């Protein structure tokens, strides 16, 4: 059953929570995705079967949450995730971040590491507003974005995607690859080699940039950005399941 959370920022977020044992698991979805996606539902079913606490939610402007997607930015969605974790979970959580959710999970881990028991990223896309959108824009697109405040770009997932100046400028304030990133808990990075949205090289860059005692990268040959085949889904839950054992040692 979907409930609503009123955040300190004044945004109203849709969420679904499964009660159970800890460490709890929190799913952080991707850009324009929602908590009804295949990975989120699979994790929900896995948590219910094992009696694990689990939280999934929609960022503002996504899914059933209030707000307009085009008004949002990485900072807003990170604040949404932080509010959800603080209000709806207890103790350290295992964060599972998919694509943009991988970036947001890193921001949360940097800001409040005591609330993170472990981290699983799926095609993590840190700094993608700068490394992906802005870097890929032509001079004409950049000029239009700065002049008009937004620019449409083609999307493989439906209608053209509107990229706003606010998204780009806020993204520059949320970068994680431009400063030290120490993660004092187990980290499991998952990446498909056939991902056309997040280059495999980004996963290597992130692995090289992170510091910590237990960080591993797993590449799945042929897996795409959705990372939602039965084998990929099983790898996600297997990765989550091993983390509490590491934490408790």
C-alpha positions in Angstrom: 0.0 0.0 0.0 1.3 3.4 -1.0 1.7 6.0 1.8 2.7 9.7 1.6 5.5 11.5 3.4 5.6 15.3 3.9 9.3 16.3 3.8 11.0 19.2 5.5 11.4 20.7 2.0 7.7 20.9 1.6 7.5 18.1 -1.0 5.1 15.2 -0.7 6.6 11.8 -1.6 4.9 8.4 -2.3 6.5 5.5 -0.6 6.0 1.8 0.3 7.6 0.3 3.4 8.0 -3.4 4.3 8.6 -4.0 8.0 11.2 -6.6 9.0 14.6 -7.2 10.4 17.7 -5.0 9.8 19.8 -3.8 8.4 17.0 -2.4 6.3 17.3 -2.0 2.5 16.5 1.2 0.7 16.1 1.3 -3.1 17.1 4.6 -4.8 15.7 4.6 -8.4 17.0 6.3 -11.5 16.3 9.4 -13.6 12.6 9.5 -14.5 12.0 6.0 -13.0 9.7 5.1 -10.2 9.2 2.5 -7.4 7.1 0.2 -9.6 10.1 -0.7 -11.8 11.3 -4.3 -12.1 14.3 -3.9 -9.8 12.3 -2.2 -7.0 9.5 -4.7 -7.1 12.0 -7.6 -7.2 13.8 -6.3 -4.1 10.4 -5.8 -2.3 9.5 -9.4 -3.0 12.9 -10.6 -1.9 12.7 -8.6 1.4 9.2 -9.8 2.2 10.3 -13.5 1.6 13.2 -13.0 4.0 11.6 -10.8 6.6 13.9 -7.9 5.8 12.9 -4.3 6.3 12.6 -2.5 2.9 11.8 1.0 1.7 11.1 2.2 -1.8 9.8 5.6 -2.8 9.4 8.1 -5.6 11.4 11.3 -5.8 9.4 14.4 -6.2 8.2 14.7 -9.8 8.5 11.0 -10.2 5.9 8.2 -10.1 3.1 9.0 -7.6 5.0 11.7 -5.7 3.9 15.3 -6.1 5.7 17.9 -8.2 6.8 18.4 -11.8 9.8 16.4 -13.0 11.1 19.3 -15.0 11.3 21.4 -11.8 13.6 19.0 -10.0 17.4 18.5 -9.8 19.9 16.2 -8.1 20.0 18.3 -4.9 16.2 18.1 -4.6 16.1 14.4 -5.1 19.0 13.8 -2.7 17.1 15.8 -0.1 14.0 13.7 -0.8 16.0 10.5 -0.3 17.6 11.8 2.9 14.2 12.8 4.3 12.8 9.4 3.5 15.7 7.6 5.2 15.6 9.7 8.2 11.8 9.6 8.7 11.0 6.0 7.6 14.0 3.9 8.6 15.9 3.1 11.8 19.7 2.5 12.1 22.1 1.8 9.3 20.6 0.9 6.0 21.9 -1.0 2.9 21.4 1.5 0.0 20.7 0.1 -3.4 21.2 2.8 -6.0 20.3 2.4 -9.6 21.8 4.7 -12.2 21.1 8.2 -10.9 20.2 6.5 -7.6 23.9 5.4 -7.5 24.9 9.0 -7.5 22.4 9.9 -4.9 23.4 7.0 -2.7 27.0 8.3 -2.8 25.9 11.7 -1.8 24.0 10.2 1.1 26.9 8.0 2.1 29.2 11.0 2.1 26.8 13.1 4.2 25.8 10.6 6.8 28.0 7.5 6.7 26.7 6.3 10.1 23.3 5.6 8.5 24.8 3.4 5.8 25.5 -0.3 6.5 26.5 -1.1 2.9 26.1 0.1 -0.6 25.1 -1.7 -3.8 25.2 0.3 -7.0 23.7 -0.7 -10.4 25.1 1.1 -13.4 26.0 4.0 -11.1 26.0 7.3 -12.9 27.7 9.9 -10.6 28.1 13.4 -12.1 26.1 12.4 -15.2 24.6 15.9 -15.6 28.1 17.1 -16.3 29.9 14.1 -17.7 26.9 13.0 -19.8 24.5 15.8 -20.7 26.7 18.9 -20.6 29.8 17.2 -22.1 27.6 15.8 -24.9 26.0 19.1 -25.8 27.1 21.1 -28.9 27.9 24.7 -28.5 24.5 25.5 -30.0 22.7 23.3 -27.4 24.7 24.9 -24.6 23.9 28.4 -25.7 20.2 27.5 -26.0 20.2 26.0 -22.5 21.7 29.1 -21.0 19.5 31.4 -22.9 16.2 29.6 -22.7 16.7 27.8 -19.4 16.0 24.4 -21.0 16.7 22.3 -24.1 14.9 19.1 -25.4 17.1 16.1 -26.2 16.0 12.8 -27.8 15.3 9.9 -25.5 15.3 6.1 -26.2 12.6 5.8 -23.5 9.8 7.8 -25.1 9.2 11.5 -25.6 12.1 14.0 -25.8 13.8 14.7 -22.5 13.8 18.3 -21.3 17.1 19.2 -19.7 17.0 22.4 -17.6 19.7 24.9 -16.8 18.8 24.3 -13.1 19.5 20.6 -13.4 22.9 21.3 -14.9 23.9 24.0 -12.5 22.7 22.2 -9.4 24.5 19.0 -10.7 27.8 20.9 -10.5 27.2 21.5 -6.8 26.6 17.8 -6.2 29.7 16.3 -7.9 31.4 13.4 -6.2 34.3 12.7 -8.5 36.0 16.0 -7.9 36.8 15.4 -4.2 37.8 12.5 -2.0 35.2 9.8 -1.5 35.9 7.5 1.4 33.3 4.7 2.0 33.9 3.0 5.3 31.5 0.1 4.6 31.1 -2.7 2.1 30.4 -1.6 -1.5 29.3 -3.8 -4.4 29.2 -2.1 -7.8 27.3 -3.9 -10.6 27.7 -2.9 -14.3 26.6 -4.3 -17.6 29.1 -4.3 -20.5 26.3 -3.6 -23.0 25.0 -0.5 -21.2 24.5 2.3 -23.7 23.5 4.9 -21.1 26.3 4.6 -18.6 29.7 3.7 -20.1 31.6 0.8 -18.6 34.5 3.2 -18.2 32.5 5.2 -15.7 32.4 2.2 -13.3 36.2 1.9 -13.5 36.6 5.6 -12.9 34.4 5.4 -9.8 36.2 2.3 -8.5 39.5 4.0 -8.9 38.2 7.2 -7.2 36.6 5.5 -4.1 38.7 4.6 -1.0 37.6 1.9 1.5 38.5 -1.5 2.7 35.8 -3.6 0.9 34.9 -2.3 -2.5 34.2 -4.6 -5.5 33.1 -4.2 -9.1 31.3 -6.9 -10.9 30.9 -6.6 -14.7 28.2 -8.7 -16.4 28.9 -9.3 -20.0 26.0 -8.5 -22.3 23.8 -6.8 -19.6 22.2 -3.5 -20.6 21.3 -0.5 -18.6 18.0 -2.0 -17.3 20.0 -4.8 -15.6 16.6 -6.6 -15.2 17.1 -10.1 -16.6 16.5 -12.9 -14.0 20.3 -13.4 -13.6 20.9 -9.7 -13.1 18.0 -9.4 -10.6 19.4 -12.4 -8.7 22.9 -10.8 -8.7 21.4 -7.7 -7.1 19.7 -9.5 -4.2 22.7 -11.9 -3.8 24.9 -8.7 -3.4 22.6 -7.2 -0.9 22.3 -10.5 1.1 26.1 -10.8 1.6 26.5 -7.3 3.0 25.1 -7.7 6.5 27.4 -10.7 7.1 30.3 -8.3 6.3 29.0 -5.6 8.5 28.5 -7.9 11.5 32.0 -9.5 11.3 
